[in-house]
Amino acid sequence: MNRKEIYVCGIGPGAEEQMTTEVRNILKECDVIIGYSVYLDLLPEEVKDKELISTPMKKEEERCRIAFEEALKGKKVAFVCSGDSGIYGMASLMYELSDEYPETDIRIIPGITAASSGAAVLGAPINHDFCVISLSDLLTPWEVIEKRLRAAAQGDFAIVIYNPSSHKRKDHLNKACTILLEYLKPDTACGYVRNIGREGCMCETCTLTELKDKEVDMFTTVFVGNSTSKIFGNKLVTPRGYKLNAE
């Protein structure tokens, strides 16, 4: 049997230079590129003459099935996600559907996720143990998100928060900070980065109390430090724990 392959690619935060060489080579060699329209807009100009297929938000299953169907036509398919396709991306859904398409193999191609690309802009906020939590309750009940926030705070993890706000859930970051303040000090070092790797990228450091009232959007990644995190100038740093020699 002639096996078909789909390359599920993480294209990083948006800037072409933050897209891996492996992903760029696959995009150049493929016949069709499938993805959410916002992500297709971020593709390098050199591949925008390819056949591009998009679906709107909330049509993720349809997008995955299109990828399988295009592969079965004999096309080399790249399915693109922002950041890393295996971190809040389409990799898991592709595998969940794969039993229906036994002639097709899936290859996951990693990309730079917002936790690492945002951390690089902000300083070194996740240089020790950390966890990533999304505040989107479209697929995860808010009660579960609350449980995870409490566990992360009690475990003294540095925390990366994805999807902190949207038009329908503008108060989610405020609610999350209120929960974290039950366990963390009000002056816990925090920060956030907006439009990582894109035009208009900006970052700011603040305390947890200040973060509670910040207005952010879905293009913002939030970082909450642990008990050892500090702000150095305008950078958020979580020390690894090295013993420094005093001069």
CYANA upper distance limits for C-alpha pairs under 8 A (distance plus 0.5 A):
  1 MET  CA    103 GLU  CA      8.19
  2 ASN  CA    103 GLU  CA      8.24
  3 ARG  CA    103 GLU  CA      6.07
  3 ARG  CA    104 THR  CA      6.29
  3 ARG  CA    105 ASP  CA      7.33
  4 LYS  CA     71 ALA  CA      6.42
  4 LYS  CA     72 LEU  CA      7.02
  4 LYS  CA     74 GLY  CA      7.45
  4 LYS  CA     76 LYS  CA      8.36
  4 LYS  CA    103 GLU  CA      6.73
  4 LYS  CA    104 THR  CA      5.05
  4 LYS  CA    105 ASP  CA      6.45
  5 GLU  CA     71 ALA  CA      7.14
  5 GLU  CA     76 LYS  CA      7.29
  5 GLU  CA     77 VAL  CA      7.58
  5 GLU  CA    104 THR  CA      6.11
  5 GLU  CA    105 ASP  CA      5.25
  5 GLU  CA    106 ILE  CA      6.28
  5 GLU  CA    107 ARG  CA      7.61
  6 ILE  CA     67 ALA  CA      7.71
  6 ILE  CA     68 PHE  CA      7.88
  6 ILE  CA     71 ALA  CA      7.14
  6 ILE  CA     76 LYS  CA      7.35
  6 ILE  CA     77 VAL  CA      5.57
  6 ILE  CA     78 ALA  CA      6.51
  6 ILE  CA     79 PHE  CA      7.59
  6 ILE  CA    104 THR  CA      7.82
  6 ILE  CA    105 ASP  CA      6.86
  6 ILE  CA    106 ILE  CA      5.54
  6 ILE  CA    107 ARG  CA      6.64
  7 TYR  CA     26 ILE  CA      8.26
  7 TYR  CA     77 VAL  CA      6.73
  7 TYR  CA     78 ALA  CA      5.29
  7 TYR  CA     79 PHE  CA      6.53
  7 TYR  CA    106 ILE  CA      6.71
  7 TYR  CA    107 ARG  CA      5.41
  7 TYR  CA    108 ILE  CA      6.50
  7 TYR  CA    109 ILE  CA      7.16
  8 VAL  CA     78 ALA  CA      6.47
  8 VAL  CA     79 PHE  CA      5.20
  8 VAL  CA     80 VAL  CA      6.43
  8 VAL  CA     81 CYS  CA      8.05
  8 VAL  CA     85 SER  CA      7.08
  8 VAL  CA     90 MET  CA      8.13
  8 VAL  CA     91 ALA  CA      7.08
  8 VAL  CA    106 ILE  CA      7.65
  8 VAL  CA    107 ARG  CA      6.59
  8 VAL  CA    108 ILE  CA      5.39
  8 VAL  CA    109 ILE  CA      6.39
  9 CYS  CA     23 VAL  CA      6.81
  9 CYS  CA     78 ALA  CA      7.19
  9 CYS  CA     79 PHE  CA      6.45
  9 CYS  CA     80 VAL  CA      5.29
  9 CYS  CA     81 CYS  CA      6.66
  9 CYS  CA     84 ASP  CA      7.82
  9 CYS  CA     85 SER  CA      6.45
  9 CYS  CA    108 ILE  CA      6.75
  9 CYS  CA    109 ILE  CA      5.21
  9 CYS  CA    110 PRO  CA      6.81
  9 CYS  CA    111 GLY  CA      7.52
 10 GLY  CA     23 VAL  CA      7.98
 10 GLY  CA     80 VAL  CA      6.43
 10 GLY  CA     81 CYS  CA      5.51
 10 GLY  CA     82 SER  CA      6.06
 10 GLY  CA     83 GLY  CA      5.75
 10 GLY  CA     84 ASP  CA      4.67
 10 GLY  CA     85 SER  CA      5.12
 10 GLY  CA     86 GLY  CA      8.40
 10 GLY  CA    109 ILE  CA      6.76
 10 GLY  CA    110 PRO  CA      5.82
 10 GLY  CA    111 GLY  CA      4.70
 10 GLY  CA    112 ILE  CA      7.63
 11 ILE  CA     18 GLN  CA      8.36
 11 ILE  CA     19 MET  CA      5.81
 11 ILE  CA     20 THR  CA      7.90
 11 ILE  CA     23 VAL  CA      7.42
 11 ILE  CA     80 VAL  CA      7.03
 11 ILE  CA     81 CYS  CA      6.67
 11 ILE  CA     82 SER  CA      5.78
 11 ILE  CA     83 GLY  CA      6.21
 11 ILE  CA     84 ASP  CA      7.39
 11 ILE  CA    111 GLY  CA      6.04
 11 ILE  CA    112 ILE  CA      7.81
 12 GLY  CA     18 GLN  CA      6.50
 12 GLY  CA     19 MET  CA      5.94
 12 GLY  CA     20 THR  CA      8.41
 12 GLY  CA     82 SER  CA      5.93
 12 GLY  CA     83 GLY  CA      4.32
 12 GLY  CA     84 ASP  CA      6.80
 12 GLY  CA    111 GLY  CA      5.53
 12 GLY  CA    112 ILE  CA      5.02
 12 GLY  CA    113 THR  CA      6.50
 12 GLY  CA    114 ALA  CA      8.26
 13 PRO  CA     18 GLN  CA      7.54
 13 PRO  CA     82 SER  CA      6.60
 13 PRO  CA     83 GLY  CA      5.69
 13 PRO  CA    112 ILE  CA      7.28
 13 PRO  CA    113 THR  CA      7.26
 13 PRO  CA    114 ALA  CA      6.91
 13 PRO  CA    117 SER  CA      7.61
 13 PRO  CA    196 ILE  CA      6.40
 13 PRO  CA    197 GLY  CA      5.89
 13 PRO  CA    198 ARG  CA      7.88
 14 GLY  CA     18 GLN  CA      7.66
 14 GLY  CA     19 MET  CA      8.18
 14 GLY  CA     42 LEU  CA      6.21
 14 GLY  CA     43 LEU  CA      8.47
 14 GLY  CA     82 SER  CA      7.82
 14 GLY  CA    196 ILE  CA      7.89
 14 GLY  CA    197 GLY  CA      5.88
 14 GLY  CA    198 ARG  CA      6.23
 15 ALA  CA     19 MET  CA      7.48
 15 ALA  CA     42 LEU  CA      8.02
 15 ALA  CA    197 GLY  CA      5.48
 15 ALA  CA    198 ARG  CA      6.31
 16 GLU  CA     42 LEU  CA      8.48
 16 GLU  CA     43 LEU  CA      8.00
 16 GLU  CA     44 PRO  CA      6.79
 18 GLN  CA    112 ILE  CA      7.72
 18 GLN  CA    197 GLY  CA      8.05
 19 MET  CA     23 VAL  CA      7.23
 19 MET  CA     24 ARG  CA      7.37
 19 MET  CA    111 GLY  CA      7.34
 19 MET  CA    112 ILE  CA      7.97
 20 THR  CA     24 ARG  CA      6.89
 20 THR  CA    111 GLY  CA      7.12
 21 THR  CA     25 ASN  CA      6.61
 22 GLU  CA     26 ILE  CA      6.80
 22 GLU  CA    109 ILE  CA      8.20
 23 VAL  CA     27 LEU  CA      6.69
 23 VAL  CA    109 ILE  CA      7.31
 23 VAL  CA    111 GLY  CA      8.48
 24 ARG  CA     28 LYS  CA      6.75
 25 ASN  CA     29 GLU  CA      6.80
 26 ILE  CA     30 CYS  CA      6.50
 26 ILE  CA     78 ALA  CA      7.74
 27 LEU  CA     33 ILE  CA      7.81
 27 LEU  CA     47 VAL  CA      7.09
 27 LEU  CA     78 ALA  CA      6.99
 28 LYS  CA     46 GLU  CA      8.13
 28 LYS  CA     47 VAL  CA      6.50
 29 GLU  CA     76 LYS  CA      8.31
 30 CYS  CA     75 LYS  CA      8.12
 30 CYS  CA     76 LYS  CA      5.35
 30 CYS  CA     77 VAL  CA      6.23
 30 CYS  CA     78 ALA  CA      6.83
 31 ASP  CA     50 LYS  CA      6.93
 31 ASP  CA     51 GLU  CA      7.07
 31 ASP  CA     75 LYS  CA      6.29
 31 ASP  CA     76 LYS  CA      5.67
 31 ASP  CA     77 VAL  CA      6.68
 32 VAL  CA     50 LYS  CA      6.50
 32 VAL  CA     51 GLU  CA      5.19
 32 VAL  CA     52 LEU  CA      6.38
 32 VAL  CA     53 ILE  CA      7.96
 32 VAL  CA     70 GLU  CA      8.44
 32 VAL  CA     75 LYS  CA      7.53
 32 VAL  CA     76 LYS  CA      7.11
 32 VAL  CA     77 VAL  CA      5.73
 32 VAL  CA     78 ALA  CA      6.87
 33 ILE  CA     50 LYS  CA      7.50
 33 ILE  CA     51 GLU  CA      6.78
 33 ILE  CA     52 LEU  CA      5.50
 33 ILE  CA     53 ILE  CA      6.83
 33 ILE  CA     77 VAL  CA      6.58
 33 ILE  CA     78 ALA  CA      5.32
 33 ILE  CA     79 PHE  CA      6.31
 33 ILE  CA     80 VAL  CA      7.57
 34 ILE  CA     40 LEU  CA      8.26
 34 ILE  CA     52 LEU  CA      6.40
 34 ILE  CA     53 ILE  CA      5.25
 34 ILE  CA     54 SER  CA      6.24
 34 ILE  CA     63 ARG  CA      7.78
 34 ILE  CA     66 ILE  CA      8.49
 34 ILE  CA     67 ALA  CA      7.18
 34 ILE  CA     77 VAL  CA      8.03
 34 ILE  CA     78 ALA  CA      6.77
 34 ILE  CA     79 PHE  CA      5.24
 34 ILE  CA     80 VAL  CA      6.70
 35 GLY  CA     39 TYR  CA      6.90
 35 GLY  CA     40 LEU  CA      6.68
 35 GLY  CA     53 ILE  CA      7.09
 35 GLY  CA     54 SER  CA      5.56
 35 GLY  CA     55 THR  CA      7.41
 35 GLY  CA     63 ARG  CA      7.42
 35 GLY  CA     79 PHE  CA      6.33
 35 GLY  CA     80 VAL  CA      5.71
 35 GLY  CA     81 CYS  CA      7.08
 36 TYR  CA     40 LEU  CA      6.98
 36 TYR  CA     54 SER  CA      5.73
 36 TYR  CA     55 THR  CA      6.10
 36 TYR  CA     56 PRO  CA      6.62
 36 TYR  CA     57 MET  CA      7.35
 36 TYR  CA     80 VAL  CA      8.42
 36 TYR  CA     81 CYS  CA      8.08
 37 SER  CA     41 ASP  CA      6.88
 37 SER  CA     54 SER  CA      5.78
 37 SER  CA     55 THR  CA      7.11
 37 SER  CA     56 PRO  CA      7.23
 38 VAL  CA     42 LEU  CA      7.47
 39 TYR  CA     43 LEU  CA      7.50
 39 TYR  CA     80 VAL  CA      7.73
 39 TYR  CA     81 CYS  CA      7.15
 39 TYR  CA     82 SER  CA      6.77
 40 LEU  CA     52 LEU  CA      8.12
 40 LEU  CA     54 SER  CA      8.14
 40 LEU  CA     80 VAL  CA      8.25
 43 LEU  CA     47 VAL  CA      7.44
 43 LEU  CA     48 LYS  CA      7.27
 44 PRO  CA     48 LYS  CA      7.26
 45 GLU  CA     49 ASP  CA      8.34
 48 LYS  CA     52 LEU  CA      8.00
 54 SER  CA     63 ARG  CA      7.68
 55 THR  CA     59 LYS  CA      6.59
 55 THR  CA     60 GLU  CA      8.13
 55 THR  CA     62 GLU  CA      8.07
 55 THR  CA     63 ARG  CA      6.59
 59 LYS  CA     63 ARG  CA      6.76
 60 GLU  CA     64 CYS  CA      6.79
 60 GLU  CA     90 MET  CA      8.20
 61 GLU  CA     65 ARG  CA      6.75
 61 GLU  CA     93 LEU  CA      7.93
 62 GLU  CA     66 ILE  CA      6.70
 63 ARG  CA     67 ALA  CA      6.98
 64 CYS  CA     68 PHE  CA      7.09
 64 CYS  CA     90 MET  CA      8.21
 64 CYS  CA     93 LEU  CA      8.00
 64 CYS  CA     94 MET  CA      6.60
 65 ARG  CA     69 GLU  CA      6.64
 65 ARG  CA     97 LEU  CA      8.44
 66 ILE  CA     70 GLU  CA      6.52
 67 ALA  CA     71 ALA  CA      6.74
 67 ALA  CA     77 VAL  CA      7.16
 67 ALA  CA     78 ALA  CA      8.40
 67 ALA  CA     79 PHE  CA      7.23
 68 PHE  CA     72 LEU  CA      6.77
 68 PHE  CA    101 TYR  CA      7.51
 68 PHE  CA    104 THR  CA      7.76
 69 GLU  CA     73 LYS  CA      7.07
 70 GLU  CA     74 GLY  CA      7.58
 70 GLU  CA     75 LYS  CA      6.51
 70 GLU  CA     77 VAL  CA      7.44
 71 ALA  CA     75 LYS  CA      5.48
 71 ALA  CA     76 LYS  CA      6.68
 71 ALA  CA     77 VAL  CA      6.41
 71 ALA  CA    104 THR  CA      7.92
 72 LEU  CA    103 GLU  CA      8.30
 72 LEU  CA    104 THR  CA      7.96
 80 VAL  CA     85 SER  CA      7.93
 81 CYS  CA     85 SER  CA      5.81
 81 CYS  CA     89 GLY  CA      6.58
 81 CYS  CA     90 MET  CA      7.41
 82 SER  CA     89 GLY  CA      8.01
 82 SER  CA    111 GLY  CA      8.49
 82 SER  CA    113 THR  CA      8.22
 83 GLY  CA     87 ILE  CA      8.14
 83 GLY  CA    111 GLY  CA      6.02
 83 GLY  CA    112 ILE  CA      5.60
 83 GLY  CA    113 THR  CA      4.52
 83 GLY  CA    114 ALA  CA      6.60
 84 ASP  CA     88 TYR  CA      8.30
 84 ASP  CA     89 GLY  CA      7.18
 84 ASP  CA    110 PRO  CA      5.90
 84 ASP  CA    111 GLY  CA      4.77
 84 ASP  CA    112 ILE  CA      6.10
 84 ASP  CA    113 THR  CA      5.51
 85 SER  CA     89 GLY  CA      4.74
 85 SER  CA     90 MET  CA      6.20
 85 SER  CA     91 ALA  CA      6.03
 85 SER  CA    108 ILE  CA      7.78
 85 SER  CA    109 ILE  CA      7.95
 85 SER  CA    110 PRO  CA      7.04
 85 SER  CA    111 GLY  CA      7.53
 86 GLY  CA     90 MET  CA      7.24
 86 GLY  CA     91 ALA  CA      5.59
 86 GLY  CA     92 SER  CA      7.33
 86 GLY  CA    108 ILE  CA      8.09
 86 GLY  CA    110 PRO  CA      7.88
 87 ILE  CA    113 THR  CA      7.79
 90 MET  CA     94 MET  CA      6.69
 91 ALA  CA     95 TYR  CA      7.03
 91 ALA  CA    108 ILE  CA      7.35
 92 SER  CA     96 GLU  CA      6.72
 93 LEU  CA     97 LEU  CA      6.80
 94 MET  CA     98 SER  CA      6.52
 94 MET  CA    106 ILE  CA      8.29
 95 TYR  CA     99 ASP  CA      8.21
 95 TYR  CA    106 ILE  CA      8.13
 97 LEU  CA    101 TYR  CA      7.89
 98 SER  CA    102 PRO  CA      7.03
 98 SER  CA    104 THR  CA      7.98
112 ILE  CA    116 SER  CA      7.21
112 ILE  CA    117 SER  CA      6.95
113 THR  CA    117 SER  CA      6.74
114 ALA  CA    118 GLY  CA      5.75
114 ALA  CA    119 ALA  CA      8.24
114 ALA  CA    196 ILE  CA      7.79
114 ALA  CA    221 THR  CA      7.38
115 ALA  CA    119 ALA  CA      6.44
115 ALA  CA    132 VAL  CA      8.15
115 ALA  CA    160 VAL  CA      6.85
115 ALA  CA    221 THR  CA      8.00
116 SER  CA    120 ALA  CA      6.74
117 SER  CA    121 VAL  CA      7.22
117 SER  CA    196 ILE  CA      7.43
117 SER  CA    197 GLY  CA      8.16
118 GLY  CA    122 LEU  CA      6.75
118 GLY  CA    192 TYR  CA      8.48
118 GLY  CA    193 VAL  CA      6.53
118 GLY  CA    196 ILE  CA      6.56
118 GLY  CA    221 THR  CA      7.38
119 ALA  CA    123 GLY  CA      6.33
119 ALA  CA    124 ALA  CA      6.28
119 ALA  CA    125 PRO  CA      6.39
119 ALA  CA    126 ILE  CA      7.35
120 ALA  CA    124 ALA  CA      6.94
121 VAL  CA    193 VAL  CA      7.88
121 VAL  CA    196 ILE  CA      8.40
121 VAL  CA    203 CYS  CA      7.70
122 LEU  CA    191 GLY  CA      7.70
122 LEU  CA    192 TYR  CA      7.88
122 LEU  CA    193 VAL  CA      7.47
122 LEU  CA    203 CYS  CA      6.88
122 LEU  CA    204 GLU  CA      8.10
122 LEU  CA    205 THR  CA      8.40
122 LEU  CA    234 ASN  CA      8.43
122 LEU  CA    235 LYS  CA      5.99
122 LEU  CA    236 LEU  CA      6.42
123 GLY  CA    235 LYS  CA      5.37
123 GLY  CA    236 LEU  CA      5.77
123 GLY  CA    237 VAL  CA      6.42
124 ALA  CA    235 LYS  CA      8.10
124 ALA  CA    236 LEU  CA      6.59
124 ALA  CA    237 VAL  CA      5.05
124 ALA  CA    238 THR  CA      6.63
125 PRO  CA    158 ALA  CA      7.83
125 PRO  CA    223 PHE  CA      7.49
125 PRO  CA    224 VAL  CA      8.48
125 PRO  CA    225 GLY  CA      7.02
125 PRO  CA    229 SER  CA      7.77
125 PRO  CA    236 LEU  CA      5.82
125 PRO  CA    237 VAL  CA      5.05
125 PRO  CA    238 THR  CA      5.36
126 ILE  CA    130 PHE  CA      6.44
126 ILE  CA    158 ALA  CA      6.65
126 ILE  CA    159 ILE  CA      8.32
126 ILE  CA    225 GLY  CA      8.35
126 ILE  CA    237 VAL  CA      8.08
126 ILE  CA    238 THR  CA      6.56
127 ASN  CA    237 VAL  CA      8.00
127 ASN  CA    238 THR  CA      6.06
127 ASN  CA    239 PRO  CA      6.87
127 ASN  CA    240 ARG  CA      6.44
128 HIS  CA    158 ALA  CA      7.95
128 HIS  CA    238 THR  CA      7.00
128 HIS  CA    239 PRO  CA      7.32
128 HIS  CA    240 ARG  CA      5.84
129 ASP  CA    157 PHE  CA      6.37
129 ASP  CA    158 ALA  CA      7.04
130 PHE  CA    157 PHE  CA      5.36
130 PHE  CA    158 ALA  CA      4.99
130 PHE  CA    159 ILE  CA      6.08
130 PHE  CA    160 VAL  CA      7.91
131 CYS  CA    152 ALA  CA      7.63
131 CYS  CA    157 PHE  CA      6.97
131 CYS  CA    158 ALA  CA      7.04
131 CYS  CA    159 ILE  CA      5.67
131 CYS  CA    160 VAL  CA      6.74
132 VAL  CA    159 ILE  CA      6.37
132 VAL  CA    160 VAL  CA      5.17
132 VAL  CA    161 ILE  CA      6.44
132 VAL  CA    162 TYR  CA      7.75
133 ILE  CA    145 ILE  CA      8.06
133 ILE  CA    148 ARG  CA      7.96
133 ILE  CA    149 LEU  CA      7.96
133 ILE  CA    159 ILE  CA      7.77
133 ILE  CA    160 VAL  CA      6.77
133 ILE  CA    161 ILE  CA      5.58
133 ILE  CA    162 TYR  CA      6.64
134 SER  CA    145 ILE  CA      8.12
134 SER  CA    161 ILE  CA      6.07
134 SER  CA    162 TYR  CA      4.94
134 SER  CA    163 ASN  CA      6.09
134 SER  CA    164 PRO  CA      7.58
135 LEU  CA    142 TRP  CA      8.39
135 LEU  CA    145 ILE  CA      7.20
135 LEU  CA    161 ILE  CA      7.44
135 LEU  CA    162 TYR  CA      6.86
135 LEU  CA    163 ASN  CA      5.99
135 LEU  CA    164 PRO  CA      5.90
135 LEU  CA    165 SER  CA      7.98
135 LEU  CA    172 HIS  CA      7.19
135 LEU  CA    173 LEU  CA      8.04
136 SER  CA    140 THR  CA      7.54
136 SER  CA    162 TYR  CA      8.40
136 SER  CA    163 ASN  CA      6.23
136 SER  CA    164 PRO  CA      7.71
136 SER  CA    165 SER  CA      8.29
137 ASP  CA    141 PRO  CA      5.86
137 ASP  CA    142 TRP  CA      6.07
137 ASP  CA    145 ILE  CA      8.25
140 THR  CA    144 VAL  CA      7.25
140 THR  CA    145 ILE  CA      7.56
141 PRO  CA    145 ILE  CA      7.13
142 TRP  CA    146 GLU  CA      6.65
143 GLU  CA    147 LYS  CA      6.82
144 VAL  CA    148 ARG  CA      6.82
145 ILE  CA    149 LEU  CA      6.70
146 GLU  CA    150 ARG  CA      6.73
146 GLU  CA    176 ALA  CA      7.86
146 GLU  CA    179 ILE  CA      7.93
147 LYS  CA    151 ALA  CA      6.71
148 ARG  CA    152 ALA  CA      6.58
149 LEU  CA    153 ALA  CA      6.69
149 LEU  CA    176 ALA  CA      7.73
149 LEU  CA    179 ILE  CA      7.75
149 LEU  CA    180 LEU  CA      7.32
150 ARG  CA    154 GLN  CA      6.57
150 ARG  CA    179 ILE  CA      7.34
150 ARG  CA    180 LEU  CA      7.11
150 ARG  CA    183 TYR  CA      8.27
151 ALA  CA    155 GLY  CA      6.53
152 ALA  CA    156 ASP  CA      6.79
152 ALA  CA    157 PHE  CA      6.02
152 ALA  CA    158 ALA  CA      8.37
152 ALA  CA    159 ILE  CA      7.64
153 ALA  CA    157 PHE  CA      6.78
153 ALA  CA    180 LEU  CA      6.63
153 ALA  CA    183 TYR  CA      6.62
153 ALA  CA    184 LEU  CA      7.24
154 GLN  CA    183 TYR  CA      7.00
156 ASP  CA    226 ASN  CA      5.92
156 ASP  CA    227 SER  CA      7.07
157 PHE  CA    225 GLY  CA      8.02
157 PHE  CA    226 ASN  CA      6.06
158 ALA  CA    223 PHE  CA      7.92
158 ALA  CA    224 VAL  CA      6.27
158 ALA  CA    225 GLY  CA      5.12
158 ALA  CA    226 ASN  CA      5.15
158 ALA  CA    238 THR  CA      8.26
159 ILE  CA    223 PHE  CA      6.28
159 ILE  CA    224 VAL  CA      5.50
159 ILE  CA    225 GLY  CA      6.96
159 ILE  CA    226 ASN  CA      8.17
160 VAL  CA    221 THR  CA      7.63
160 VAL  CA    222 VAL  CA      6.27
160 VAL  CA    223 PHE  CA      5.19
160 VAL  CA    224 VAL  CA      6.93
161 ILE  CA    221 THR  CA      6.45
161 ILE  CA    222 VAL  CA      5.42
161 ILE  CA    223 PHE  CA      6.74
161 ILE  CA    224 VAL  CA      8.39
162 TYR  CA    218 MET  CA      8.47
162 TYR  CA    220 THR  CA      7.98
162 TYR  CA    221 THR  CA      5.91
162 TYR  CA    222 VAL  CA      7.25
163 ASN  CA    217 ASP  CA      8.05
163 ASN  CA    218 MET  CA      5.58
163 ASN  CA    219 PHE  CA      7.93
163 ASN  CA    220 THR  CA      7.63
163 ASN  CA    221 THR  CA      7.57
164 PRO  CA    172 HIS  CA      6.86
164 PRO  CA    173 LEU  CA      5.85
164 PRO  CA    216 VAL  CA      7.51
164 PRO  CA    217 ASP  CA      7.16
164 PRO  CA    218 MET  CA      6.78
164 PRO  CA    220 THR  CA      7.56
164 PRO  CA    221 THR  CA      7.65
164 PRO  CA    222 VAL  CA      7.72
165 SER  CA    169 ARG  CA      6.17
165 SER  CA    170 LYS  CA      5.54
165 SER  CA    171 ASP  CA      7.52
165 SER  CA    172 HIS  CA      6.48
165 SER  CA    173 LEU  CA      6.90
165 SER  CA    216 VAL  CA      6.69
165 SER  CA    217 ASP  CA      5.44
165 SER  CA    218 MET  CA      5.93
166 SER  CA    170 LYS  CA      5.96
166 SER  CA    217 ASP  CA      6.14
166 SER  CA    218 MET  CA      6.04
171 ASP  CA    175 LYS  CA      6.68
172 HIS  CA    176 ALA  CA      6.57
173 LEU  CA    177 CYS  CA      6.59
173 LEU  CA    212 LYS  CA      7.12
174 ASN  CA    178 THR  CA      6.69
174 ASN  CA    211 LEU  CA      8.39
174 ASN  CA    212 LYS  CA      5.22
174 ASN  CA    213 ASP  CA      6.76
174 ASN  CA    214 LYS  CA      8.48
175 LYS  CA    179 ILE  CA      6.94
175 LYS  CA    212 LYS  CA      8.36
176 ALA  CA    180 LEU  CA      6.78
177 CYS  CA    181 LEU  CA      6.49
177 CYS  CA    208 LEU  CA      7.41
177 CYS  CA    209 THR  CA      8.16
177 CYS  CA    211 LEU  CA      7.84
177 CYS  CA    212 LYS  CA      5.79
178 THR  CA    182 GLU  CA      7.35
178 THR  CA    212 LYS  CA      7.60
179 ILE  CA    183 TYR  CA      8.14
180 LEU  CA    184 LEU  CA      6.34
181 LEU  CA    185 LYS  CA      6.91
181 LEU  CA    186 PRO  CA      6.90
181 LEU  CA    208 LEU  CA      8.03
181 LEU  CA    209 THR  CA      8.33
184 LEU  CA    188 THR  CA      7.20
184 LEU  CA    227 SER  CA      8.22
185 LYS  CA    208 LEU  CA      8.21
186 PRO  CA    207 THR  CA      7.26
186 PRO  CA    208 LEU  CA      6.02
186 PRO  CA    209 THR  CA      5.67
187 ASP  CA    207 THR  CA      5.38
187 ASP  CA    208 LEU  CA      6.37
187 ASP  CA    209 THR  CA      7.13
188 THR  CA    207 THR  CA      5.88
188 THR  CA    208 LEU  CA      5.82
188 THR  CA    224 VAL  CA      7.99
188 THR  CA    225 GLY  CA      6.86
188 THR  CA    226 ASN  CA      7.63
188 THR  CA    227 SER  CA      7.36
188 THR  CA    229 SER  CA      7.92
189 ALA  CA    205 THR  CA      7.94
189 ALA  CA    206 CYS  CA      6.72
189 ALA  CA    207 THR  CA      5.39
189 ALA  CA    208 LEU  CA      6.92
189 ALA  CA    224 VAL  CA      7.09
189 ALA  CA    225 GLY  CA      5.81
189 ALA  CA    226 ASN  CA      8.16
189 ALA  CA    229 SER  CA      6.42
189 ALA  CA    230 LYS  CA      6.19
189 ALA  CA    231 ILE  CA      6.80
189 ALA  CA    236 LEU  CA      7.50
190 CYS  CA    205 THR  CA      6.24
190 CYS  CA    206 CYS  CA      5.72
190 CYS  CA    207 THR  CA      5.83
190 CYS  CA    208 LEU  CA      6.41
190 CYS  CA    211 LEU  CA      7.71
190 CYS  CA    222 VAL  CA      8.25
190 CYS  CA    223 PHE  CA      6.06
190 CYS  CA    224 VAL  CA      4.99
190 CYS  CA    225 GLY  CA      5.96
190 CYS  CA    236 LEU  CA      7.33
191 GLY  CA    203 CYS  CA      7.72
191 GLY  CA    204 GLU  CA      5.96
191 GLY  CA    205 THR  CA      4.50
191 GLY  CA    206 CYS  CA      6.06
191 GLY  CA    207 THR  CA      8.21
191 GLY  CA    211 LEU  CA      8.15
191 GLY  CA    222 VAL  CA      6.56
191 GLY  CA    223 PHE  CA      5.69
191 GLY  CA    224 VAL  CA      7.14
191 GLY  CA    236 LEU  CA      7.21
192 TYR  CA    203 CYS  CA      6.11
192 TYR  CA    204 GLU  CA      6.17
192 TYR  CA    205 THR  CA      7.12
192 TYR  CA    220 THR  CA      7.22
192 TYR  CA    221 THR  CA      6.12
192 TYR  CA    222 VAL  CA      4.76
192 TYR  CA    223 PHE  CA      6.21
193 VAL  CA    201 CYS  CA      7.71
193 VAL  CA    202 MET  CA      6.23
193 VAL  CA    203 CYS  CA      4.76
193 VAL  CA    204 GLU  CA      7.23
193 VAL  CA    220 THR  CA      6.05
193 VAL  CA    221 THR  CA      5.91
193 VAL  CA    222 VAL  CA      7.06
194 ARG  CA    200 GLY  CA      8.35
194 ARG  CA    201 CYS  CA      6.05
194 ARG  CA    202 MET  CA      5.91
194 ARG  CA    203 CYS  CA      6.82
194 ARG  CA    219 PHE  CA      6.21
194 ARG  CA    220 THR  CA      4.71
194 ARG  CA    221 THR  CA      6.95
195 ASN  CA    199 GLU  CA      7.40
195 ASN  CA    200 GLY  CA      6.78
195 ASN  CA    201 CYS  CA      5.11
195 ASN  CA    202 MET  CA      7.43
195 ASN  CA    219 PHE  CA      6.10
195 ASN  CA    220 THR  CA      6.95
196 ILE  CA    201 CYS  CA      5.95
196 ILE  CA    202 MET  CA      8.16
196 ILE  CA    219 PHE  CA      8.37
196 ILE  CA    220 THR  CA      8.33
197 GLY  CA    201 CYS  CA      7.02
204 GLU  CA    234 ASN  CA      7.58
205 THR  CA    231 ILE  CA      7.80
205 THR  CA    234 ASN  CA      6.69
205 THR  CA    235 LYS  CA      7.28
205 THR  CA    236 LEU  CA      7.10
206 CYS  CA    210 GLU  CA      6.49
206 CYS  CA    211 LEU  CA      6.79
207 THR  CA    211 LEU  CA      6.58
208 LEU  CA    212 LYS  CA      6.81
208 LEU  CA    224 VAL  CA      7.77
209 THR  CA    213 ASP  CA      8.03
210 GLU  CA    214 LYS  CA      7.26
216 VAL  CA    220 THR  CA      6.67
225 GLY  CA    229 SER  CA      5.63
225 GLY  CA    230 LYS  CA      8.24
225 GLY  CA    236 LEU  CA      8.40
225 GLY  CA    237 VAL  CA      8.45
225 GLY  CA    238 THR  CA      7.16
226 ASN  CA    238 THR  CA      7.68
228 THR  CA    238 THR  CA      6.78
228 THR  CA    239 PRO  CA      7.23
229 SER  CA    236 LEU  CA      7.62
229 SER  CA    237 VAL  CA      6.05
229 SER  CA    238 THR  CA      4.68
229 SER  CA    239 PRO  CA      6.98
230 LYS  CA    236 LEU  CA      6.47
230 LYS  CA    237 VAL  CA      5.88
230 LYS  CA    238 THR  CA      6.91
231 ILE  CA    235 LYS  CA      6.02
231 ILE  CA    236 LEU  CA      5.14
231 ILE  CA    237 VAL  CA      6.62
232 PHE  CA    236 LEU  CA      6.89
232 PHE  CA    237 VAL  CA      7.59
